[in-house]
Amino acid sequence: MLSGLSRFFDQFTSPARREQPLYRLLLTLVAIIFVLVATVIVAFDSVFPSQDATTALQIGSIASTDIRAPFSTTFVSDVLTERKRQEAVVGINPIFDPPDPNVARTQIQLLRQILDFIDNVRHDPFGTPEQKTLDIGRITALTLDPTVIQTILNMNEETWTSASDETVTVLERVMRESIREGDLNQVADQIPTQVSLRFDSQAAGVVVDVVHDLLRPNRFLNAAATEAAQIEAAEAVLPQSRSFERGQIVIRAGTRIEAADYESLNELGLLTTPDRRAQMILRAFLASLLVMISLALYIARFPEKFNKSVRSLALLVSIFLLALLGARLFNGGDNLIYIYPAAAMALLLVAITHIELAIVAGFGLALLVGLMSNNSLEQTMLVGVGGMVGVLMLLSLIHI
């Protein structure tokens, strides 16, 4: 690497200095220091990951310390969005079809058949009371108590005829109403109020028991319509976003980690794997190397505008790294980056070098600051434009 950088710097050093091994070595050392220090500053969070053991956190575990956002960000939360969608789905009431009159017709027809059968049993001249009780008890559609069966058998003809007609009337009246599966018990409790008051308690009990056993729901869940309404409600939910400012507490100590918290930790890079950290360090290294090469190419292109001594290069590197370190320190909570003196480095370089070099260095600083700020275009523009404005204002003052 040292020999490669030496050959690179040979392209913009004077022939006389190319023969000075110490000069070439110092020049290469300055370049290496610049790239390494800039890489560490830009990728500080990856080079020195926090010691709060956030990488060991899982959903359901307890945070041992306060966990703060390392940078400001806003992201769409899949967890919160899905939670809102589930709430919207749960909020949709089941959709039922209109009452089906065929259910009532079927039950009324069955009731007439049962009443005809009971009437035949009552008039069987050869059946014993025990046999008649057994025959009525075998009606599969009914679960009549033996005392009710005895009441049916002991009724006189007139009372039985009236009770039979009342049973049909009550069942027809009740089945005209909307009855869902979950409404059966409530509707059954109202059957006694539907029976005419002209019947005594025993006859009314027969009517109630027979109607109760034949009561059926006539409104059924429309699964397709309900599912379509749930899907529509879920799709109407807008994506839910979360925002954090740098330094803001994401999870407080002693708090159990929920799915939304874990998602936030991942979005903030607090669950970054070693492979991901290596990628971020490599990205910072390549960006720092690019800035160093840009400055070196400019100095080589315009040698008359810069004294290419080791001291001058070291001073340029020192000013740049101090400005970059200042950006790292200001890139904290409470929007401190907005009071960062972005033009300070450019103004110093104008004073000791030249305006073009100050502009090139200013945009190089803006690139690295944007990179360390989670690829923030806003902060890149803030530093870049701030430096440019500072240089132009100083230039205008000089010419006044």
Rosetta blueprint (number, residue, H / E / L):
1 M L
2 L H
3 S H
4 G H
5 L H
6 S H
7 R H
8 F H
9 F H
10 D H
11 Q L
12 F L
13 T L
14 S L
15 P H
16 A H
17 R H
18 R H
19 E L
20 Q L
21 P H
22 L H
23 Y H
24 R H
25 L H
26 L H
27 L H
28 T H
29 L H
30 V H
31 A H
32 I H
33 I H
34 F H
35 V H
36 L H
37 V H
38 A H
39 T H
40 V H
41 I H
42 V H
43 A L
44 F H
45 D H
46 S H
47 V H
48 F L
49 P L
50 S L
51 Q L
52 D L
53 A L
54 T H
55 T H
56 A H
57 L L
58 Q L
59 I L
60 G L
61 S L
62 I E
63 A L
64 S L
65 T L
66 D L
67 I E
68 R E
69 A L
70 P L
71 F L
72 S L
73 T E
74 T E
75 F E
76 V E
77 S L
78 D H
79 V H
80 L H
81 T H
82 E H
83 R H
84 K H
85 R H
86 Q H
87 E H
88 A H
89 V H
90 V H
91 G L
92 I L
93 N L
94 P L
95 I L
96 F E
97 D L
98 P L
99 P L
100 D L
101 P H
102 N H
103 V H
104 A H
105 R H
106 T H
107 Q H
108 I H
109 Q H
110 L H
111 L H
112 R H
113 Q H
114 I H
115 L H
116 D H
117 F H
118 I H
119 D H
120 N H
121 V H
122 R H
123 H L
124 D L
125 P L
126 F L
127 G L
128 T L
129 P H
130 E H
131 Q H
132 K H
133 T H
134 L H
135 D H
136 I H
137 G H
138 R L
139 I L
140 T L
141 A L
142 L L
143 T L
144 L L
145 D L
146 P H
147 T H
148 V H
149 I H
150 Q H
151 T H
152 I H
153 L H
154 N H
155 M L
156 N L
157 E H
158 E H
159 T H
160 W H
161 T H
162 S H
163 A H
164 S H
165 D H
166 E H
167 T H
168 V H
169 T H
170 V H
171 L H
172 E H
173 R H
174 V H
175 M H
176 R L
177 E L
178 S L
179 I L
180 R L
181 E H
182 G H
183 D H
184 L H
185 N H
186 Q H
187 V H
188 A H
189 D H
190 Q L
191 I H
192 P H
193 T H
194 Q H
195 V L
196 S L
197 L L
198 R L
199 F L
200 D L
201 S H
202 Q H
203 A H
204 A H
205 G H
206 V H
207 V H
208 V H
209 D H
210 V H
211 V H
212 H H
213 D H
214 L H
215 L L
216 R L
217 P L
218 N L
219 R L
220 F L
221 L E
222 N L
223 A H
224 A H
225 A H
226 T H
227 E H
228 A H
229 A H
230 Q H
231 I H
232 E H
233 A H
234 A H
235 E H
236 A L
237 V L
238 L L
239 P L
240 Q L
241 S E
242 R E
243 S E
244 F E
245 E L
246 R L
247 G L
248 Q L
249 I E
250 V E
251 I E
252 R L
253 A L
254 G L
255 T L
256 R E
257 I L
258 E L
259 A H
260 A H
261 D H
262 Y H
263 E H
264 S H
265 L H
266 N H
267 E H
268 L L
269 G L
270 L L
271 L L
272 T L
273 T L
274 P H
275 D H
276 R H
277 R H
278 A H
279 Q H
280 M H
281 I H
282 L H
283 R H
284 A H
285 F H
286 L H
287 A H
288 S H
289 L H
290 L H
291 V H
292 M H
293 I H
294 S H
295 L H
296 A H
297 L H
298 Y H
299 I H
300 A H
301 R H
302 F L
303 P H
304 E H
305 K H
306 F L
307 N L
308 K L
309 S L
310 V H
311 R H
312 S H
313 L H
314 A H
315 L H
316 L H
317 V H
318 S H
319 I H
320 F H
321 L H
322 L H
323 A H
324 L H
325 L H
326 G H
327 A H
328 R H
329 L H
330 F H
331 N L
332 G L
333 G L
334 D L
335 N L
336 L H
337 I H
338 Y H
339 I H
340 Y L
341 P L
342 A L
343 A L
344 A H
345 M H
346 A H
347 L H
348 L H
349 L H
350 V H
351 A H
352 I H
353 T L
354 H L
355 I H
356 E H
357 L H
358 A H
359 I H
360 V H
361 A H
362 G H
363 F H
364 G H
365 L H
366 A H
367 L H
368 L H
369 V H
370 G H
371 L H
372 M H
373 S L
374 N L
375 N L
376 S L
377 L H
378 E H
379 Q H
380 T H
381 M H
382 L H
383 V H
384 G H
385 V H
386 G H
387 G H
388 M H
389 V H
390 G H
391 V H
392 L H
393 M H
394 L H
395 L H
396 S H
397 L H
398 I H
399 H H
400 I L
